[in-house]
Amino acid sequence: MVRRGIALIVALVALAAPAAASADYVALGDSYTAGPLIPLQIQPFGCLKSNNNYAHLAQRTMAFAEFRDPSCSGAETEDMTQAQGVTPGPNPPQFDSLQPDTELVTITIGGNDIGFSSIAEDCFTLQRTGSPCRDQYVQNGRDEISERIQATAPKVAAVFQGIHERSPQARVFVLTYAAIFPENDDFGCWPQMPVADGDIVYLREKQRELNAMLAAQAAANGVGVIDWYQASIGHDACKPPGIRWVEPAVPANAAAPVHPNLLGMIGAASLVEAAAAQ
């Protein structure tokens, strides 16, 4: 009788305990997911994350029962599996949000692994002509940025594999990075984007190279590609406010420099919704 009573109590406790929370849609990634400085910024504030980034906007339409957005500005591939140090406290490993029954995962990642911020700092210049950025990164036949992109490829592959392992039922999509420079203009828009005219083609090629690497790793690891870059052509940082999806070095819209604004997030959200509906 005692054993039966204990078994009954255990069974009742199990029934009363809340089920483990699931996340039907999980949005992973760096600042191009998070949306730094786009209103309204939400916790953890050190991640510079907006409730109007593409994931939140898409979720309002798709209306998954459970939604999690652990994305964080500055995130690298390693921050999928380890805590990211931000103020006032660390952002937990982003993979912690994945569940076995997660249905949809989107991610933008890889830019910080190649040193996106430092490249931008190195390539902004008061020099209007020449190619000081390319001259710095391409020496003796070696292209340092290309080497960084190649070195990041296996890290991205490991991230895709890690998502599949944790959420085997999920449809997974990687978003490419939105266009920063004009697609058919080799002169840019100095000083709006303070890059020498000889570096415009080079930096545009490096962004396309990064996106191509993401697409190649996606194809090799069972991940779909949402081509934010292609959709954003004609909405680059050199276009006027109201047209551009990415802000220039001195933003006119609420967004971080050289990052998507609200229009860019709306554009990406439409792409996510379309991909999820297929």
MOFENGI-V616320 format. One line per field, one symbol per residue. ss: DSSP state (h for helix, s for strand, l for the rest). phi: phi as a letter, one per 20 degrees, with the letter a starting at -180 (. if undefined). burial: I if it has 16 or more other C-alpha atoms within 10 Angstrom, else O. A space follows every 50 residues. Layout:
ss=???
phi=???
burial=???
This chain:
ss=lhhhhhhhhhhhhhhhllllllllssssslhhhhllllllssllhhhlss lllhhhhhhhhhllllssslllllllhhhhlllsllllllsllhhhhlll lllssssslllllllhhhhhhhhllllllllhhhhhhssllsshhhhhhh hhhhhhhhhhhhhhhhllllssssslllllllllllllllllllllhhhh hhhhhhhhhhhhhhhhhhhhlllssslhhhhhlllllllllllllsllll lllllllllslhhhhhhhhhhhhhhhhl
phi=.ffffffffgfffffffffgfdcfccddqdffefnfmffefcffffeldd ecffffffffeflffcbccegbgnfdgfffdcfdfceebfeggfffefcg dgeccdbcbofffengffffffefbeeecnbfffffedblmddfffffff fegfffgffffffffecfefedcdefeffedgfccedmbfegdfcfffdg ffffffffffffffffffffcmceddeffgfegncffeefgndfdceffd fddfafglcfefffffffffffffffef
burial=OOOOOOOOOOOOOOOOOOOOOIIIIIIIIIIIIIIIIIIOIOOIIIIIII IIIIIIIIIOOOOOOOIIIIIIIIIIIIIIOOIIOIOOOOIIIIIOIIII OIIIIIIIIIIIIIOOOOOIOOIIIOOIOOIIIIOOIOOOOOOOIIOOIO OIIOIIIOIIIIIIOIIIOIIIIIIIIIIIIIIOOOIIIIIOIIIIIIII IOIIOOIIIIIOIIIOIIOOIOIIIIIIIOOIIIIIIIIOIOOIIIIIIO IOIOIIIIIIIIIIIIIIIOIIIOOIOO
